[in-house]
Amino acid sequence: MKTMLFNFLKDEQGQDLIEYTLLLAFVALASAALFIGAGNSVSGIWSVTNSRLVAANTSAS
């Protein structure tokens, strides 16, 4: 029983798969955070552009 428990604790099979899965999850979360931040920035740019076009259209009329 003691050797079986020792072998179970010593076994590292499957460790690489867990490490790669954790790395992939981190990359996915970081990418999502960057896309959300970029989306807010693009939204702000379009809002400013739209307001300037509306002002230019009003002054041209």
TORDO-458886 format. One line per 10 residues: number of its first residue (from 1); their letters; for each residue x, y, z of N, C-alpha, C. Coordinates in nm, 2 decimals, always signed. Layout:
// residues N
NUM = A = X,Y,Z,X,Y,Z,X,Y,Z | ...
***
This chain:
// residues 61
1 = MKTMLFNFLK = +0.08,-0.12,+0.00,+0.00,+0.00,+0.00,+0.09,+0.13,+0.00 | +0.20,+0.12,+0.08,+0.29,+0.23,+0.09,+0.35,+0.26,-0.05 | +0.40,+0.16,-0.12,+0.46,+0.18,-0.25,+0.37,+0.23,-0.35 | +0.24,+0.18,-0.34,+0.14,+0.23,-0.44,+0.11,+0.38,-0.42 | +0.11,+0.43,-0.30,+0.09,+0.57,-0.27,+0.21,+0.65,-0.31 | +0.33,+0.60,-0.29,+0.45,+0.66,-0.33,+0.46,+0.68,-0.48 | +0.42,+0.57,-0.55,+0.42,+0.57,-0.70,+0.32,+0.67,-0.75 | +0.20,+0.68,-0.68,+0.10,+0.77,-0.73,+0.15,+0.92,-0.71 | +0.21,+0.95,-0.60,+0.26,+1.09,-0.58,+0.38,+1.12,-0.67 | +0.46,+1.02,-0.71,+0.58,+1.04,-0.79,+0.54,+1.05,-0.94
11 = DEQGQDLIEY = +0.43,+1.00,-0.98,+0.39,+1.00,-1.12,+0.35,+1.14,-1.17 | +0.42,+1.18,-1.28,+0.40,+1.31,-1.34,+0.33,+1.31,-1.47 | +0.27,+1.20,-1.51,+0.21,+1.18,-1.64,+0.08,+1.27,-1.64 | +0.07,+1.35,-1.75,-0.04,+1.44,-1.77,-0.01,+1.58,-1.72 | +0.11,+1.60,-1.66,+0.14,+1.73,-1.61,+0.16,+1.83,-1.72 | +0.21,+1.79,-1.83,+0.23,+1.88,-1.95,+0.10,+1.93,-2.00 | +0.00,+1.84,-2.01,-0.13,+1.88,-2.06,-0.19,+1.99,-1.97 | -0.18,+1.97,-1.84,-0.24,+2.07,-1.75,-0.17,+2.20,-1.76 | -0.04,+2.20,-1.78,+0.04,+2.33,-1.79,+0.00,+2.40,-1.92 | -0.01,+2.32,-2.03,-0.05,+2.39,-2.16,-0.19,+2.44,-2.15
21 = TLLLAFVALA = -0.28,+2.37,-2.08,-0.42,+2.42,-2.07,-0.42,+2.55,-1.99 | -0.35,+2.56,-1.88,-0.34,+2.68,-1.80,-0.28,+2.79,-1.88 | -0.18,+2.77,-1.96,-0.12,+2.87,-2.04,-0.22,+2.92,-2.15 | -0.29,+2.83,-2.21,-0.39,+2.86,-2.31,-0.50,+2.95,-2.25 | -0.55,+2.91,-2.13,-0.65,+2.99,-2.06,-0.60,+3.13,-2.03 | -0.48,+3.14,-1.99,-0.42,+3.28,-1.96,-0.42,+3.36,-2.08 | -0.37,+3.30,-2.19,-0.36,+3.38,-2.32,-0.50,+3.42,-2.37 | -0.60,+3.33,-2.35,-0.74,+3.36,-2.39,-0.79,+3.48,-2.31 | -0.77,+3.48,-2.18,-0.82,+3.58,-2.09,-0.75,+3.72,-2.12 | -0.62,+3.71,-2.14,-0.55,+3.83,-2.18,-0.59,+3.89,-2.31
31 = SAALFIGAGN = -0.62,+3.80,-2.41,-0.67,+3.85,-2.54,-0.81,+3.91,-2.52 | -0.89,+3.85,-2.45,-1.03,+3.91,-2.43,-1.02,+4.04,-2.36 | -0.93,+4.06,-2.26,-0.92,+4.19,-2.20,-0.87,+4.29,-2.29 | -0.77,+4.26,-2.38,-0.72,+4.35,-2.48,-0.83,+4.39,-2.58 | -0.91,+4.29,-2.63,-1.02,+4.32,-2.72,-1.12,+4.41,-2.66 | -1.16,+4.39,-2.53,-1.25,+4.48,-2.47,-1.20,+4.62,-2.46 | -1.07,+4.64,-2.42,-1.01,+4.77,-2.41,-1.01,+4.84,-2.55 | -0.97,+4.76,-2.65,-0.96,+4.82,-2.78,-1.10,+4.85,-2.84 | -1.20,+4.78,-2.80,-1.34,+4.81,-2.84,-1.39,+4.94,-2.78 | -1.35,+4.97,-2.66,-1.39,+5.09,-2.60,-1.32,+5.21,-2.67
41 = SVSGIWSVTN = -1.19,+5.19,-2.70,-1.12,+5.29,-2.77,-1.17,+5.32,-2.91 | -1.21,+5.22,-2.98,-1.26,+5.24,-3.12,-1.40,+5.31,-3.11 | -1.48,+5.27,-3.01,-1.61,+5.33,-2.99,-1.59,+5.48,-2.96 | -1.49,+5.52,-2.88,-1.47,+5.66,-2.85,-1.42,+5.74,-2.98 | -1.34,+5.67,-3.06,-1.30,+5.74,-3.19,-1.42,+5.76,-3.28 | -1.50,+5.66,-3.29,-1.62,+5.68,-3.38,-1.71,+5.79,-3.33 | -1.73,+5.80,-3.19,-1.82,+5.90,-3.14,-1.76,+6.04,-3.17 | -1.63,+6.06,-3.15,-1.57,+6.19,-3.18,-1.59,+6.22,-3.33 | -1.56,+6.12,-3.41,-1.57,+6.15,-3.56,-1.72,+6.18,-3.60 | -1.81,+6.11,-3.54,-1.95,+6.14,-3.57,-1.99,+6.28,-3.52
51 = SRLVAANTSA = -1.95,+6.32,-3.41,-1.99,+6.45,-3.36,-1.93,+6.56,-3.45 | -1.80,+6.54,-3.49,-1.74,+6.64,-3.58,-1.81,+6.64,-3.72 | -1.85,+6.53,-3.77,-1.92,+6.53,-3.89,-2.06,+6.60,-3.88 | -2.13,+6.58,-3.77,-2.25,+6.64,-3.75,-2.23,+6.79,-3.74 | -2.13,+6.84,-3.67,-2.10,+6.98,-3.66,-2.07,+7.04,-3.79 | -1.99,+6.97,-3.87,-1.95,+7.02,-4.00,-2.07,+7.03,-4.09 | -2.16,+6.93,-4.09,-2.28,+6.93,-4.17,-2.38,+7.05,-4.12 | -2.38,+7.07,-4.00,-2.47,+7.18,-3.95,-2.41,+7.32,-3.99 | -2.28,+7.34,-3.98,-2.22,+7.46,-4.02,-2.23,+7.48,-4.17 | -2.23,+7.38,-4.25,-2.23,+7.39,-4.40,-2.37,+7.42,-4.45
61 = S = -2.47,+7.39,-4.37,-2.61,+7.41,-4.41,-2.65,+7.55,-4.40
***
